[in-house]
Structures are given as structure tokens and as C-alpha cells.
Amino acid sequence: MTWNIPNVLTVLRLLAAPAVAVMFLYFHRPWADWFALMLFVSAAITDWFDGYLARLWKQTTKLGTMLDPIADKAMVVIALAVILGYSSMSPWLVLPATVILFREVFVSGLREFLGDTAGTLKVTKLAKWKTTCQMVAIAVLFAQGVFEHYFGMSAYGMDAALVDDILAGREEDLQGLRWKMQGMVLTGHAGLWLLWLAAALTLVTGVEYFRKAMPYLKD
């Protein structure tokens, strides 16, 4: 195995995947949300850098080729599990997450079954856009969790009527409830739209991979 900088970045991204979940075990919110967000964004950035450096320096290796898609899938699956675990389990969030998780398991199973012929399922440009969309959606949803928790902390001890009056502008907003609510709503809606877009791209690329694999699945 060749340990060059692109491969090291890939391994670090792979290790960052479970670390995102560990943040919520050892830190209280909103620190856990902040650390998970920064870790996830940093790992997503390395996803671009390791591939770019490997091509630039001609350091593409079998180890990197194997670990890169695994690291991407681990990041997405674990991050989605964390977001779902700390969410209200809204169907608008659960449904696209289910599509994404199902496709990742399905394509991984296809590649395992095809074995030596799995090269027919090479990553396409659309699949790369799918991964990018997933990463951005998850980062925005982590940011929504930050706004949500800060809003809850600021509104702690207030009755619902007072919160409504502050948000409506009838009372002075000393705790910044309005901008925290706006941030929470904006990131929440943007994250959901991006996640649904990612789910659509996920479904399209999954069908595309299945069609490529069909000749090898016939008896």
C-alpha cells in the first residue's frame, strides 16, 4: 500500500465519519453541533483535495480508489443517522434520507456481487454531483441544528405568548430570537430542498448503475 498525501487525506476523511457521531457523545449541544459541522465540512473539503492532488501528482493508487467511495458513503450514512436521531423524524426528512441510504446499500451490494467486473460501475459525473449535493445538504442541516439549539437556549424560561410577541415585533428582542428563528427556518428549508435534490440524483444514478449491471445479472 502506498501512503501518499492523497491517501492520507482519504483515510482521515474515513476516520472523520464516526467522529461526527462521537461529537454528540462527549460534548453538549450546541458545541456538539458546531464540532460536527466543522468536522463534516473539513472532511467534505478533503474529498475534493485528495482526488485533485492524486490526479495532479499522478499518485492515483488502488488503496485510494478503494477507500475514496467508502469514505464518502461512511460520511453521508453516519451524518444522516445523526441528523435523523436528533430530528423530529419528519417524513419530509426521513423519506429522502431513506432513498439515499437504500441506494448506497444497493449499489455497494451490486459492486460486491460483480467482483472483478465492478469496474463497469465507475463513478460518473452525475454521481459526483450527487455526492456534492449530499454533502452540502448535510452541512446545511447541521447548521440548522446550531440555530435551533441557540433559539431554544435564548427562549428558555419564556412563555409561548412572550416568544410570539417578540417574533411578531410587539416586544423588544433582547435575546436575538428573531434572527435565530430566521436562521433556523432558512437553513431548515434549504437543507430539506437540497436533500430532496440529492435524493433525486441518488435515485437516477442508482438506476443508471443497475442498468449497467443488468448484462452481468442475467443467467
C-alpha positions as CSV (number, residue, x, y, z in Angstrom):
1,M,0.0,0.0,0.0
2,T,1.2,3.5,-0.9
3,W,0.9,6.1,1.8
4,N,1.0,9.5,-0.1
5,I,-0.8,12.7,0.8
6,P,-4.0,12.0,-1.2
7,N,-4.3,8.6,0.6
8,V,-3.7,10.1,4.0
9,L,-6.4,12.7,3.4
10,T,-8.8,9.9,2.3
11,V,-8.0,7.9,5.5
12,L,-8.5,11.0,7.6
13,R,-11.9,11.5,6.0
14,L,-12.8,7.9,6.7
15,L,-11.9,8.3,10.4
16,A,-13.9,11.6,10.5
17,A,-17.1,9.8,9.6
18,P,-17.6,8.1,13.0
19,A,-16.0,11.1,14.8
20,V,-19.1,13.2,13.7
21,A,-21.3,10.9,15.8
22,V,-18.8,10.8,18.7
23,M,-19.1,14.6,19.0
24,F,-22.6,14.1,20.3
25,L,-21.4,11.6,22.9
26,Y,-18.7,13.7,24.5
27,F,-20.0,17.3,24.0
28,H,-23.2,19.1,24.9
29,R,-25.2,21.0,22.4
30,P,-24.6,23.4,20.7
31,W,-20.9,22.6,21.0
32,A,-21.5,19.1,19.6
33,D,-23.4,20.7,16.6
34,W,-20.5,23.1,16.0
35,F,-17.8,20.5,16.2
36,A,-19.8,18.0,14.0
37,L,-20.4,20.8,11.4
38,M,-16.8,21.9,11.3
39,L,-15.6,18.2,11.1
40,F,-18.0,17.4,8.4
41,V,-17.2,20.4,6.3
42,S,-13.5,19.9,6.7
43,A,-13.9,16.2,5.6
44,A,-16.0,17.2,2.6
45,I,-13.3,19.7,1.5
46,T,-10.6,16.9,1.6
47,D,-12.9,14.9,-0.6
48,W,-12.1,17.4,-3.4
49,F,-8.5,17.9,-2.5
50,D,-7.4,14.2,-2.3
51,G,-8.8,13.5,-5.8
52,Y,-7.3,16.7,-7.2
53,L,-3.9,16.1,-5.7
54,A,-3.9,12.4,-6.8
55,R,-4.5,13.4,-10.4
56,L,-2.2,16.4,-10.3
57,W,0.8,14.5,-8.9
58,K,-0.2,11.3,-10.7
59,Q,-0.4,9.4,-7.4
60,T,-3.6,7.5,-8.0
61,T,-3.4,4.2,-6.2
62,K,-5.6,1.1,-5.7
63,L,-5.8,2.0,-2.0
64,G,-7.1,5.4,-2.7
65,T,-9.5,4.2,-5.4
66,M,-11.0,1.7,-2.9
67,L,-11.2,3.9,0.1
68,D,-12.5,7.1,-1.5
69,P,-16.1,5.9,-2.2
70,I,-16.1,4.1,1.1
71,A,-15.2,7.3,3.0
72,D,-17.9,9.3,1.1
73,K,-20.6,6.7,1.9
74,A,-19.5,6.5,5.5
75,M,-19.6,10.3,5.9
76,V,-23.1,10.5,4.4
77,V,-24.6,7.5,6.1
78,I,-23.3,8.3,9.6
79,A,-24.1,12.1,9.3
80,L,-27.7,11.3,8.1
81,A,-28.1,8.9,11.0
82,V,-27.1,11.6,13.5
83,I,-29.4,14.2,11.9
84,L,-32.3,11.8,11.9
85,G,-31.6,10.8,15.5
86,Y,-31.7,14.4,16.7
87,S,-34.6,15.5,14.5
88,S,-38.4,15.3,14.9
89,M,-38.4,12.4,12.4
90,S,-40.5,14.5,9.9
91,P,-41.4,12.5,6.8
92,W,-40.0,15.3,4.7
93,L,-36.6,14.5,6.2
94,V,-37.0,10.7,6.6
95,L,-38.1,10.0,3.0
96,P,-35.1,11.5,1.1
97,A,-32.8,10.1,3.7
98,T,-34.3,6.6,3.2
99,V,-33.8,6.9,-0.6
100,I,-30.2,7.9,-0.1
101,L,-29.4,5.2,2.4
102,F,-31.2,2.5,0.3
103,R,-29.3,3.5,-2.9
104,E,-25.9,3.4,-1.1
105,V,-26.5,-0.1,0.2
106,F,-27.9,-1.3,-3.1
107,V,-25.0,0.0,-5.2
108,S,-22.5,-1.4,-2.7
109,G,-24.2,-4.8,-2.9
110,L,-24.0,-4.6,-6.7
111,R,-20.3,-3.9,-6.7
112,E,-19.7,-6.7,-4.2
113,F,-21.6,-9.2,-6.3
114,L,-20.0,-8.1,-9.6
115,G,-16.5,-8.6,-8.1
116,D,-13.8,-8.2,-10.8
117,T,-16.4,-6.7,-13.2
118,A,-17.4,-4.0,-10.8
119,G,-15.3,-1.6,-13.0
120,T,-18.4,-1.3,-15.1
121,L,-19.9,0.8,-12.3
122,K,-17.4,3.6,-12.5
123,V,-18.3,6.8,-10.8
124,T,-20.0,9.2,-13.3
125,K,-20.0,13.0,-13.3
126,L,-23.7,12.9,-12.2
127,A,-22.7,10.7,-9.3
128,K,-20.1,13.2,-8.3
129,W,-22.7,16.0,-8.4
130,K,-24.9,13.7,-6.3
131,T,-22.2,13.4,-3.6
132,T,-21.6,17.1,-3.6
133,C,-25.3,17.8,-3.2
134,Q,-25.5,15.3,-0.3
135,M,-22.5,16.9,1.4
136,V,-23.9,20.5,1.1
137,A,-27.4,19.4,2.3
138,I,-26.0,17.6,5.3
139,A,-23.8,20.6,6.2
140,V,-26.7,23.0,6.0
141,L,-28.9,20.6,8.1
142,F,-26.1,20.6,10.8
143,A,-26.2,24.4,10.7
144,Q,-29.9,24.3,11.2
145,G,-29.3,22.3,14.4
146,V,-27.0,25.0,15.6
147,F,-29.6,27.8,15.1
148,E,-32.3,25.6,16.6
149,H,-30.4,25.0,19.8
150,Y,-29.4,28.6,20.2
151,F,-33.0,29.7,19.7
152,G,-34.1,27.2,22.3
153,M,-31.5,28.4,24.8
154,S,-32.5,32.0,24.2
155,A,-36.2,31.3,24.6
156,Y,-35.7,29.1,27.7
157,G,-37.9,30.3,30.6
158,M,-40.2,32.4,28.3
159,D,-43.8,31.5,27.9
160,A,-45.2,30.9,24.4
161,A,-47.1,34.2,24.3
162,L,-44.0,36.2,25.0
163,V,-42.0,34.4,22.3
164,D,-44.8,35.0,19.8
165,D,-44.8,38.7,20.8
166,I,-41.1,39.0,20.3
167,L,-41.1,37.2,17.0
168,A,-44.0,39.5,15.8
169,G,-42.1,42.6,16.8
170,R,-44.5,43.6,19.6
171,E,-41.8,43.1,22.3
172,E,-38.2,44.1,22.3
173,D,-35.9,41.3,21.1
174,L,-33.1,41.4,23.7
175,Q,-32.0,37.8,23.1
176,G,-31.9,37.9,19.3
177,L,-34.8,35.5,18.9
178,R,-35.8,36.8,15.5
179,W,-32.5,36.4,13.7
180,K,-32.1,32.9,15.3
181,M,-35.5,31.9,14.2
182,Q,-34.9,33.2,10.7
183,G,-31.6,31.3,10.5
184,M,-33.3,28.2,11.7
185,V,-36.1,28.4,9.2
186,L,-33.8,29.4,6.3
187,T,-31.2,26.6,6.9
188,G,-34.0,24.1,7.6
189,H,-35.8,24.8,4.3
190,A,-32.6,25.0,2.3
191,G,-31.3,21.8,3.8
192,L,-34.5,19.9,3.0
193,W,-34.6,21.2,-0.6
194,L,-31.0,20.2,-1.1
195,L,-31.6,16.8,0.5
196,W,-34.6,16.1,-1.8
197,L,-32.4,17.2,-4.8
198,A,-29.7,14.8,-3.6
199,A,-32.2,12.0,-3.2
200,A,-33.4,12.6,-6.8
201,L,-29.9,12.5,-8.1
202,T,-29.2,9.4,-5.9
203,L,-32.2,7.6,-7.5
204,V,-31.2,8.5,-11.0
205,T,-27.6,7.3,-10.6
206,G,-28.8,4.2,-8.8
207,V,-31.0,3.2,-11.7
208,E,-28.1,4.0,-14.1
209,Y,-25.8,1.7,-12.2
210,F,-28.4,-1.0,-12.2
211,R,-28.9,-0.8,-15.9
212,K,-25.1,-1.1,-16.4
213,A,-25.1,-4.2,-14.2
214,M,-28.0,-5.9,-15.9
215,P,-25.9,-7.8,-18.5
216,Y,-24.0,-9.4,-15.7
217,L,-27.1,-10.4,-13.7
218,K,-28.7,-12.5,-16.4
219,D,-28.4,-16.3,-16.1
